[in-house]
Amino acid sequence: MQQQLDREWDLTIGPDTVRLFIEKAKAISAAVNEDYADGSEHEVELDGNSRDNHHHDGLAEEKTDDLTAEELRQLIDDLNVDEAAELIALMWIGRGDYDADEWTEAVNEARQRGNRRTSKYLLGMPLLGDWLEEGLEALGA
């Protein structure tokens, strides 16, 4: 572990930028977890004579959550190829796909993926914030 902390990592994407992504990803994840705590809160049972008169009282709250997700998507889409590859590599290291010692290999593999679908790929992961955080910690960044 000490060897990882002693190594100097040359990141194109700043650790503070990644921390911002972590904060937004965790906010998105927390909103989803609160809404679907037991998985049945949004189910509506109707009998043959009833109609669903739901007037979308929660739309303002849903819009806020969507803004957070959209904001994170835009931030990721604005990354250059090197930054996007490093963000994916950090997530892979945090998830355990690679070790910190395999940083260069992880970045090269991520770079081969291209930059076009990075936000869709990353935002599809409910533990994105945790994995990015663990990736930064593994690198000692």
Buried (B, 14 or more C-beta within 10 A) or exposed (E): EEEBEEEEEEBBBEBEBBBEBBBBBBBBBEBEEEBEEEEEEEEEEEEEEEEEEEEEEEEEEEEEBEEBBEEBBEBBBEBEEBBBBBBBBBBBBBBEBBEBEBBEEBBEBBBEEEBEEBBEBBBEBEBBBBBBBBBBBBBBB
